Amino acid sequence: MIIPTLNRVDYLRGCLEALGRQTLLPAEVVVATHMGDNATHEFLNGCNNLPYALRYTECEQAGVIANMQAAVDSTRHEVVALLDDDATPHTDWLELIERHFVADVELGGLGGRDHLKDDEDRRLKEDTTHRVGYYTWFGLGYGNHHRGCGAARRVHVVKGCNCAFRGPVLREIGFDYDLRGSGAQVGWELSLCFDLLKAGYHVVYDPSVQVDHWVAPRHDAEIHHRCELNMQSLEEVLYNDFSIFWKSAPRYLVPGHFLWAILWGGGWACGIFRACRDRINGDRTAWMRFRLVLRTLLEACSSIESNNIKP
């Protein structure tokens, strides 16, 4: 299994300790680090008492994708789990993951529920839902991985902080290096899951595969998902989303998704109707965010076409 990290030793320590309490211990844990992350390297070199094999890979290129790819390329296991360094898995986490992959040879990717711990009082009041990890034909997307309930079921996408993939397929497909961002590179799990679906595998969300997610600070501009608008971050997220859908999404999802983005949008992104509403309510950024949606959509599609990338 793989844990990408960057200068978050306190969180990483809790993650590694939780893996040592698993009912099924990992065959090995690979911590994906960057060159120059001396604090993490020093900490890992002192980890001598864990009940499983631990090693780390180093990557010079910025971004979590290159970081994870270097670690994935070093693995040889049939199942590769990925876990954020600020997530602590419940004790049966790996046992449940193995059970799924052994039972279903066509399973390409698996994800579970992450209990967000950034605001315990607010999170405890959130309702659970069955609407997790899929897109409707008319373009509306549902995340909600932290609120999922019910039985295991097929989905379009799982969340990167708590997921696992069939190792040979993951090593063959790899991660999407065209995604923008200097750190988190939002959308990598959507791109990977869509590629798995195109390859004939399916992706499953099981809310019983659980971790506690402490939502540590990030080291880049990708903060718009964390309740603060950052235009650079928003542009990168929009570009990645449109690029992924144009290249990799099931074809029946693409028209509705783009139309939904233009007419309404989601998160900080504004479609035209939402921009009108927000501007009437006094939001001076509404039209700027709508223009960003249009510009980024055209840029993503034209960039893919000019590079002769086939959907």
FENCOR-V625974 format. One record per residue. SS is DSSP state (A for helix, B for strand, O for the rest). PHI is phi as a letter, one per 30 degrees, with the letter a starting at -180 (* if undefined). OMEGA is omega in radians with two decimals (* if undefined). Layout:
{{SS/PHI/OMEGA} {SS/PHI/OMEGA}}
This chain:
{{O/*/-2.98} {B/b/3.06} {B/b/3.03} {B/d/-3.10} {O/a/3.05} {O/a/3.03} {O/h/3.09} {O/b/-3.01} {A/d/-3.10} {A/d/3.10} {A/d/-3.13} {A/e/3.13} {A/e/3.13} {A/d/3.11} {A/d/-3.13} {A/d/3.12} {A/d/3.12} {A/d/3.10} {A/d/3.09} {O/d/3.12} {O/c/-3.11} {O/d/3.04} {O/d/2.99} {O/b/-3.09} {O/d/3.11} {O/d/3.07} {O/d/3.00} {B/a/3.07} {B/c/3.10} {B/c/3.08} {B/c/-3.09} {B/d/-3.06} {B/c/3.03} {B/c/3.03} {O/d/-3.12} {O/j/3.09} {O/d/-2.99} {A/d/-3.12} {A/d/3.13} {A/d/-3.13} {A/d/3.12} {A/d/3.12} {A/d/-3.10} {A/d/3.11} {A/d/3.11} {O/c/-3.13} {O/d/-3.05} {O/c/-3.01} {O/c/3.14} {O/d/-3.07} {O/d/3.12} {O/a/3.13} {B/d/-3.13} {B/b/3.02} {B/b/3.11} {B/b/3.02} {B/c/3.11} {B/c/3.13} {B/b/3.13} {O/d/-3.08} {O/d/-3.14} {O/d/3.05} {O/j/-3.08} {A/d/-3.10} {A/d/3.11} {A/d/3.12} {A/d/-3.12} {A/d/-3.11} {A/d/3.11} {A/d/3.13} {A/d/3.14} {A/e/-3.12} {A/d/-3.12} {O/d/-3.09} {O/c/3.08} {O/b/-3.02} {O/d/-3.11} {O/d/3.11} {B/b/3.11} {B/c/3.09} {B/c/3.07} {B/b/-3.06} {B/b/3.06} {O/d/3.13} {O/d/3.11} {O/c/3.09} {B/c/3.07} {B/c/-3.06} {B/d/3.01} {O/d/-2.91} {O/d/-3.12} {O/c/-3.03} {A/e/-3.11} {A/d/3.12} {A/d/3.12} {A/d/3.11} {A/d/3.14} {A/d/-3.13} {A/e/-3.14} {A/d/-3.06} {A/d/3.08} {A/d/-3.06} {A/d/-3.00} {O/b/-3.09} {O/d/3.13} {O/c/3.10} {B/d/3.13} {B/c/-3.11} {B/b/-3.11} {B/b/3.06} {B/b/-3.12} {B/b/-3.04} {B/d/3.00} {B/c/3.13} {B/d/-3.08} {B/d/-3.06} {O/c/-3.09} {O/d/3.12} {O/a/-3.00} {A/e/-3.09} {A/d/-3.14} {A/d/-3.09} {A/d/-3.14} {A/d/3.14} {O/d/-3.12} {O/d/3.10} {O/d/2.98} {O/d/-3.06} {B/a/3.02} {O/c/-3.10} {O/d/-3.02} {O/b/2.87} {O/i/3.11} {B/b/3.11} {B/c/3.07} {O/d/-3.13} {O/d/-3.13} {O/c/2.92} {O/j/-3.11} {O/d/-3.14} {B/c/3.08} {B/c/2.99} {O/c/2.99} {O/i/-3.11} {A/d/3.13} {A/d/-3.09} {A/c/-3.00} {B/d/3.07} {O/b/3.09} {O/j/-3.08} {O/d/3.03} {O/d/3.14} {B/a/3.13} {B/d/-3.12} {B/b/3.05} {O/d/-3.03} {O/a/3.01} {O/c/-3.04} {O/c/-2.99} {O/d/-3.11} {O/d/-3.03} {B/a/-3.06} {B/a/3.10} {B/a/-3.08} {B/b/3.06} {B/d/-2.94} {A/e/-3.12} {A/e/-3.14} {A/d/3.11} {A/d/-3.14} {A/d/3.13} {A/d/-3.09} {A/d/-3.12} {O/i/-3.10} {O/c/-3.05} {O/d/-3.11} {O/d/3.11} {O/d/-3.11} {O/d/-3.08} {O/c/3.13} {O/k/-3.12} {O/c/-3.09} {O/b/-3.01} {O/d/-3.11} {O/h/-3.03} {O/e/3.07} {O/j/-3.08} {A/d/-3.13} {A/d/3.07} {A/d/3.11} {A/e/-3.13} {A/d/-3.13} {A/d/3.07} {A/d/3.11} {A/d/3.07} {A/d/3.11} {A/d/3.11} {A/d/-3.13} {O/d/3.08} {O/j/3.07} {O/c/3.02} {B/b/-3.07} {B/c/-3.03} {B/b/2.99} {B/c/3.09} {B/b/-3.09} {B/d/3.09} {B/d/3.05} {B/d/-2.84} {B/c/2.99} {B/b/2.94} {B/c/-3.01} {B/c/-3.01} {O/c/3.00} {O/h/-3.13} {O/d/3.09} {O/d/3.07} {O/c/-3.06} {O/c/-3.10} {O/b/-3.09} {O/d/-3.04} {O/d/-3.08} {O/b/-3.07} {A/d/3.07} {A/d/-3.08} {A/c/2.92} {O/i/3.07} {O/b/-3.10} {O/d/3.02} {O/b/-3.00} {A/d/3.08} {A/d/3.11} {A/d/-3.12} {A/d/3.12} {A/d/3.13} {A/d/-3.13} {A/d/3.11} {A/d/3.13} {A/e/-3.13} {A/d/-3.12} {A/d/-3.12} {A/d/3.12} {A/d/-3.14} {A/d/-3.13} {A/d/-3.11} {A/d/-3.08} {A/d/-2.80} {A/b/-3.02} {O/d/2.96} {O/e/-2.97} {A/e/-3.09} {A/d/-3.13} {A/d/-2.94} {A/d/-3.10} {A/e/-3.12} {A/d/-3.12} {A/d/3.14} {A/d/3.13} {A/d/3.11} {A/d/3.13} {A/d/-3.11} {A/d/-3.06} {A/d/-3.05} {O/b/-3.13} {O/i/-3.13} {O/a/-3.08} {O/i/3.09} {O/d/-3.11} {O/d/-3.08} {O/c/2.83} {O/d/-3.00} {A/d/-3.12} {A/d/3.11} {A/d/3.10} {A/d/3.09} {A/d/-3.14} {A/d/-3.09} {A/d/3.13} {A/d/3.08} {A/d/3.13} {O/d/3.01} {O/j/-3.14} {O/d/-3.08} {O/d/3.13} {O/c/-2.98} {A/d/-3.10} {A/d/3.08} {A/d/-3.14} {A/d/3.07} {A/d/3.11} {A/d/3.10} {A/d/3.09} {A/e/-3.11} {A/d/-3.10} {A/d/-3.10} {A/d/3.09} {A/d/3.13} {A/d/-3.13} {A/d/-3.11} {A/d/-3.10} {A/d/-3.13} {A/d/3.11} {A/d/3.14} {A/d/-3.14} {A/d/-3.11} {A/d/3.11} {O/c/3.10} {O/h/3.06} {O/d/-3.07} {O/d/3.07} {O/d/*}}
